[in-house]
Amino acid sequence: MSAKNKLSLSVQYPDPRLKESLTRAKLRRWVQAALLAPAELTIRFVAAEEGRTLNRDYRHKDYATNVLTFAYSEGEQDEDEPTRADIVLCSDVLLREAQEQNKSVEAHCAHLIVHGVLHAQGYDHDDDAEALEMEALETEILARLGLDDPYLGNAEA
């Protein structure tokens, strides 16, 4: 992850509340830090209604969640093909969680971006071993970005 991988990044703000503070340049830096290979990604910031609809329709969970990753090349990817995914962040949940966890919105968003990018590249946390591996990698990436361990003092992470 130390070498920069080629990145095509699209950023969408249908919910514009975080557009000024969470700039494309910041998002690109966080995404790049978590990339293991070239990628074509879209990051989309949505309000609770769209977040809830997506979570209900695709994960069968009827609530807005902080981040959803839709990986399109997972499992069928050849070495020369970039990782392709949409990463959807729900602004309402992101803002609420940052406040509840006494974190800056920027630090919490960086964590969610890193988390989403790792999901796009095939990482998961379906069992304890996978969760520990993914959390350790997230913590390492965020430390390189100068950010604190997102799991310290947060039993629900």
Sequence and secondary structure as in RCSB ss.txt:
>XXXX:A:sequence
MSAKNKLSLSVQYPDPRLKESLTRAKLRRWVQAALLAPAELTIRFVAAEEGRTLNRDYRHKDYATNVLTFAYSEG
EQDEDEPTRADIVLCSDVLLREAQEQNKSVEAHCAHLIVHGVLHAQGYDHDDDAEALEMEALETEILARLGLDDP
YLGNAEA
>XXXX:A:secstr
  S   EEEEEE SSGGGTTTS HHHHHHHHHHH SS EEEEEEEE HHHHHHHHHHHH   S  SEEEEESSTT
T  TTS EEEEEEEEHHHHHHHHHHTT  HHHHHHHHHHHHHHHHTT   SSHHHHHHHHHHHHHHHHHTT   T
TTT TT 
